[in-house]
Amino acid sequence: MTNKRDTIICHAGRHPHENHGVVNPPVYHASTITFPTMEDFETRDGLPYQSAKYGRSGTPTTFAFEEAITALHQGFRTVAYPSGLAAITGTLLTLLENGDHLLMVDTAYAPTRKRLCGWLLARTGIETTFYDPAIGAGIRDLIQPNTKVVYLESPGSLTFEMQDVPAIAGVCRATGVSTVIDNTWSSPHLFQPLTHGVDFVIEAATKYVIGHSDAMLGTSTVATKKHYQALKSAANSIGFSAAPDDCYLAARGLRTLSVRLERHQKNALRVAEWLLGQSQIERVLYPALPDDPGHELWKRDHSGASGLFGVVLKPAAKSAVAAMLDGLELFGMGASWGGFESLVIPAYPAPLRTATKWPYEGPTVRLHIGLEDPDDLIKDLKAGLDRFESARS
Ligand SMILES: Cc1ncc(COP(=O)(O)O)c(C=O)c1O
C-alpha cells in the first residue's frame, strides 16, 4: 500500500469486490449474527475485526470505517464509539481504575474536564491533576507513583495552545505512563500522533471526518494488539456501539477530508489575517498564524491547519458580543464544528483553567470557518464588528 495520504483517504477500508462491486462500503445493520455450526459459534472470540459474534461489536460497515481511520493514523486498529466523548470515556476507563492518577491538560474540551474528570472519574476514585499545555518534558515532575495516564489535546479547546507532543510522549514512554490525545482539531489527515510516540489517539469523527454536521461518532486508534484488545474489551463491557448508518456517513465523508481541509485552511487563514487588522480585535488564537506562540510546534508536527480558531475581542459588555453574534447571516450559532459551514459561539475560557490563568479581560468567540466564499464571510464579520463597536461605545 502507498504512503501517500490522498490515496489512502480514497481507498482505505473499501473492498468493493467483497461487496458486489459497490464502491462505498454499504450499511450492514445487525443485532443477531448467525453461525452455521456450534464450533463456529463457540470459537468466535468477540475481539474481531472483519467479523463479530454480536452486533454490539460492530458490523462490516463499522470495520470498514475503523480500517480507514487506522490506515490514516498508521496504527494497529481502531474502535468506533457512538460519539467523540464516548471515545474519550471508553479510552480512559480502559486505562484507569480506582486509586489511579490522571494528568489532564488544562485546555481540554470542557466536557472531558468537567463531566468526565469532575464527575465520572472523581466518583470512581480516580484523581485528576490539570497541567499547563506548555509543560513539554517538564511533565516528568508531575508524574506520581500512581499516575497511569497523561492526556493531551493539541491545540487546546477554545484557546488553541499547542503542546510539544513528542516531548511529552517521550517522557511517558520512559516512565511507563500511557498517553492519550484528543486529535479532533487536526483530524487523522493533518497530524498522526501514534507516529510521535502517543499510545491512544482519539477523534471526534462528528467534526471533520463526517464533515456535514449530520451525525455523531468517535474513534480511538492504537498502535499495538495489546492496547486494541484492552480497548475493545472495555467498549464491549460498557456497551458502546457505534451505529452502522453513522459509520457509513463517516466513511463517505472521509473520502473528501483532504480537499475540504485544504479549503478550510485557506479560508480560515484569509479570515484570521483580516481579523488581525481590525481595531476591535485583541488577539487571534490560531497556530497557523506566524506570530502565534504555538506556530513553530504546529509547523514542526502538522501538515496543515483546520478551520477552527478563537478571537479575543477588546473588553466589552456581553450585550456588545450579542449585538455582533445575533446579526450574523452566514455564521450559524451552534456548539459543534468541522462541517462544511461556518459557525460561531461565545466562549468563556477563564473558569475552565486551573493550572494556568487566562490573561485576557475581553470576551472570546470561537469561529469555525467553512467552505463559503471568504469575501462573504469577511463582509458578514465586518458588519458584526461594526455592531460590536456601536454597542460598546
Ligand atoms: C475537541 C473536541 N473533542 C471531543 C469532542 C466531543 O465529540 P462529540 O461531540 O462527538 O461527543 C468535541 C465536541 O465538540 C470537541 O470539540
The ligand as a Tripos MOL2 file, in Angstrom:
@<TRIPOS>MOLECULE
LIG
   16    16     1     0     0
SMALL
NO_CHARGES

@<TRIPOS>ATOM
      1 C1        -12.0400   18.8570   20.8410 C.3       1 LIG1
      2 C2        -13.2620   18.0220   20.9910 C.ar      1 LIG1
      3 N1        -13.1360   16.7610   21.4240 N.ar      1 LIG1
      4 C3        -14.2100   15.9660   21.5810 C.ar      1 LIG1
      5 C4        -15.4830   16.4200   21.3250 C.ar      1 LIG1
      6 C5        -16.6420   15.5170   21.5850 C.3       1 LIG1
      7 O1        -17.1730   14.9860   20.4110 O.3       1 LIG1
      8 P1        -18.7170   14.5550   20.3230 P.3       1 LIG1
      9 O2        -19.4940   15.8370   20.2560 O.co2     1 LIG1
     10 O3        -18.7770   13.7240   19.1130 O.co2     1 LIG1
     11 O4        -19.0320   13.7920   21.5720 O.co2     1 LIG1
     12 C6        -15.6680   17.7190   20.8530 C.ar      1 LIG1
     13 C7        -17.0260   18.2250   20.5480 C.2       1 LIG1
     14 O5        -17.2500   19.4110   20.4080 O.2       1 LIG1
     15 C8        -14.5290   18.5500   20.6960 C.ar      1 LIG1
     16 O6        -14.6460   19.8340   20.3000 O.3       1 LIG1
@<TRIPOS>BOND
     1     1     2 1
     2     2     3 ar
     3     2    15 ar
     4     3     4 ar
     5     4     5 ar
     6     5     6 1
     7     5    12 ar
     8     6     7 1
     9     7     8 1
    10     8     9 2
    11     8    10 1
    12     8    11 1
    13    12    13 1
    14    12    15 ar
    15    13    14 2
    16    15    16 1
@<TRIPOS>SUBSTRUCTURE
     1 LIG1         1 GROUP 0 **** ****
